[in-house]
Amino acid sequence: MSQQIRPWGMDMNAYLVLMHLSQFAGFVIPLGGFIVPIIMWIANKNDFPEIDQHGKNIVNWIISATIYSIISVILMVVLIGFLTLAIVGLLGVIFAIIGALKANQGEYWSYPLSIKLIK
């Protein structure tokens, strides 16, 4: 019997869910929410097109959220930055959860407001 190749021995959908949710690692480990999804993506992107697609999506969102956060910090001088920073944080949580739920159903979901830097 041939054995199906699986990323890190996991079911593909489970791996993709974990990749989306790994953005929350930053709540436990400094920079973990940035590093863990990138490691998961880079380790398997050449072997699995689905991982490459989801990984690019996640990395584009992380970079976009970082840019939006920097702009928000600058805008704190005029007070609106506090609100925009909170919104960026909330969207980061919501988008990761939606992405994970869609990945669990075998679907691809592009994060809205994400700048497509990696194509």
Secondary structure, 3 states (H helix, E strand, C coil): CCCCCCHHHCCHHHHHHHHHHHHHHHHCCCCHHHHHHHHHHHHHCCCCHHHHHHHHHHHHHHHHHHHHHHHHHHHHHHCHHHHHHHHHHHHHHHHHHHHHHHHHCCCCCCCCCCCCCCC
